[in-house]
Amino acid sequence: MKISLDNALGIHPEALKLRTERTQVLARNIAHADTPGYKARDLDFQDLLAQKLENGNPRVRTTRTHAVHLAPTREAVQGEVKYRVPNMPSLDGNTVDVQGEQSRFAENNLQFLASLRFVNGKLKSVLNAVRGE
């Protein structure tokens, strides 16, 4: 019987890569909180993950299974870092909201750790299967 790591791990390896990229973008925002004219940026994680899965893994596409279900709708994914629209821009043109960035950073970190634990658990299960345990 063939063991497929792609099937075992699902979307989590791609999610880990995107979470790492997002961590860097959010950390850069926090580091430039006092830089005049700096524009806060972010990655649209869900759109980027959906784009990567559609391009590289067609078996994970969203489909309608019943006529009363809503059809999936998505805007075109740019696949790039986007500028965030500030709630209250500062006079020097900086759009970084430090508390908001720290909150997003912490949330992203928790989601990264959840995916990492899932991957770790799956790899342990595959290793146990290989060992015959």
ZIBELQUI-V653310 format. One record per pair of residues at least 12 apart in sequence whose ideal C-beta (glycine too) atoms are under 6 Angstrom apart, sorted by the first residue. I is the first residue (numbers start at 1). J is the second residue. Records with the same first field share a line. If there is no record, write none. Layout:
BEGIN
I->J + J
END
This chain:
BEGIN
3->126
8->122 + 126
9->119 + 122
12->115 + 118 + 119
14->52
15->115
16->115
18->45 + 48 + 49
19->108 + 112
22->43 + 45 + 108
23->108
25->41 + 43 + 81
26->101 + 104 + 105
29->96 + 101
30->101
33->96 + 98
36->92 + 94
37->93
38->94
39->83 + 95
40->84 + 95 + 96
41->81 + 83
42->84
43->81
47->77
51->77 + 79
END
